[in-house]
Amino acid sequence: PADSPSPQEHGLDFQRLLDASSYKEMFRQDMIRWGEEKRRTDPGFFCRAAVEGALQPVWVVSDTRRLSDVEWFRDVYGDVVQTVRVEATEETRKRRNWVFVTGVDDAESECGLDQGVAFDWVITNDGDKVALGEQLEMLLQSLHSSL
């Protein structure tokens, strides 16, 4: 059922859901529907789960996908929140075997932050390791200076 709380209750292999395999793609729309229902009833559900028990001075919350998530973190933690968007061109993504799937890749779970967010940092990841390293170094230096 779409309202089950975990992949295990669906009899799914959690590790295989984390990779980019066709296995994950078979269940992706069901996972999105389940997540959307959770967010409708409790917009902070996944955000609270992400920070539960975190005590470190700097947290990296990866793969935030919705404006409501960004708003939750900003509301709860204020000015210490730094938003980072990692971008790659469509050509680069295709070279990495990404294929656009209608109904999935145009859903809020994939493009909900394409508009409406003023990111503090935009990192370009098109395969240039030196350029990526330089961008990440600037981000790390900024984080260190704010501690």
C-alpha positions in Angstrom: 0.0 0.0 0.0 1.1 3.5 -0.8 0.9 4.7 2.8 3.4 2.2 4.3 6.1 3.9 6.3 9.1 2.1 4.9 10.6 0.3 2.0 11.0 -2.8 4.2 7.2 -2.9 4.7 6.9 -3.1 0.9 9.3 -6.0 0.8 11.8 -3.8 -1.1 15.6 -3.9 -1.0 16.5 -0.5 0.6 20.2 -0.6 -0.7 19.0 -1.1 -4.2 16.6 1.9 -3.9 19.6 4.1 -3.2 21.4 3.4 -6.5 20.5 4.5 -10.0 19.3 1.1 -11.1 16.2 0.1 -13.0 15.1 -1.6 -9.7 14.7 1.9 -8.1 12.9 3.2 -11.2 10.2 0.5 -10.9 9.2 1.9 -7.5 10.1 5.6 -7.9 6.5 6.8 -8.7 5.1 4.9 -5.7 7.8 6.3 -3.4 7.0 9.9 -4.7 3.3 9.4 -4.1 3.9 8.1 -0.6 6.3 11.0 0.2 3.8 13.6 -1.2 1.0 12.2 1.1 3.4 12.4 4.1 4.2 16.1 3.2 0.5 16.9 2.8 -0.3 15.8 6.3 3.0 17.0 7.9 5.2 19.4 5.8 8.1 19.0 8.3 8.0 15.2 8.5 11.2 14.5 6.4 13.0 17.6 7.7 12.7 16.6 11.3 13.8 13.0 10.4 16.9 14.5 8.7 18.1 16.4 11.8 17.0 14.0 14.5 19.9 13.4 16.9 22.3 15.7 15.0 24.7 17.4 17.3 27.5 18.5 15.0 28.1 22.3 14.5 27.7 21.9 10.7 25.2 19.6 9.0 24.8 18.7 5.4 21.3 17.9 4.5 21.5 16.5 1.0 18.9 16.1 -1.6 16.3 18.6 -0.3 13.8 18.9 -3.1 10.9 21.2 -2.2 10.5 24.8 -1.3 8.6 23.7 1.8 11.7 21.9 3.0 13.9 25.0 2.5 11.3 27.1 4.2 11.2 24.7 7.2 15.0 24.8 7.7 15.0 28.6 7.4 12.1 28.9 9.8 13.7 26.6 12.4 17.4 27.5 12.1 17.3 31.0 10.6 20.3 32.8 9.2 22.7 29.9 9.8 21.1 27.9 7.0 23.2 27.9 3.8 21.5 26.6 0.7 23.6 25.0 -2.0 22.4 24.0 -5.4 24.5 21.6 -7.5 23.9 21.9 -11.2 24.9 20.0 -14.3 23.9 20.6 -17.9 21.4 18.3 -19.5 24.2 17.1 -21.8 26.3 16.2 -18.8 23.4 14.4 -17.1 22.7 12.4 -20.3 26.4 11.3 -20.4 25.8 10.1 -16.9 23.0 7.9 -18.2 20.1 10.1 -17.1 17.0 9.8 -19.2 14.0 12.1 -18.8 10.9 10.3 -17.7 7.6 12.2 -18.0 5.6 12.2 -14.8 8.8 11.7 -12.7 11.4 14.1 -13.8 8.9 17.0 -14.2 7.3 16.3 -10.8 7.9 18.6 -7.8 10.1 15.9 -6.3 12.6 16.6 -9.1 12.1 20.2 -10.0 10.4 21.8 -7.0 13.5 24.0 -6.3 14.1 25.1 -9.9 12.3 28.4 -9.1 11.5 30.4 -6.0 14.8 29.9 -4.1 17.6 32.3 -3.8 20.5 29.9 -3.2 23.5 31.0 -1.2 25.7 28.8 -3.3 25.5 27.4 -6.8 28.0 24.7 -7.6 28.6 23.5 -11.2 29.3 19.8 -11.6 29.9 19.2 -15.3 32.9 16.9 -14.9 35.7 19.4 -14.4 37.2 18.1 -11.2 39.5 21.1 -10.7 36.6 23.6 -11.0 34.4 21.5 -8.8 37.2 21.3 -6.2 37.7 25.1 -6.3 34.0 25.7 -5.8 33.8 23.3 -2.9 36.9 24.8 -1.3 35.2 28.2 -1.3 32.1 26.8 0.3 34.2 25.0 3.0 36.2 28.1 3.8 33.0 30.1 4.2 31.6 27.5 6.6 34.8 27.4 8.6 34.8 31.1 9.0 31.3 31.1 10.3 32.0 28.6 13.1 
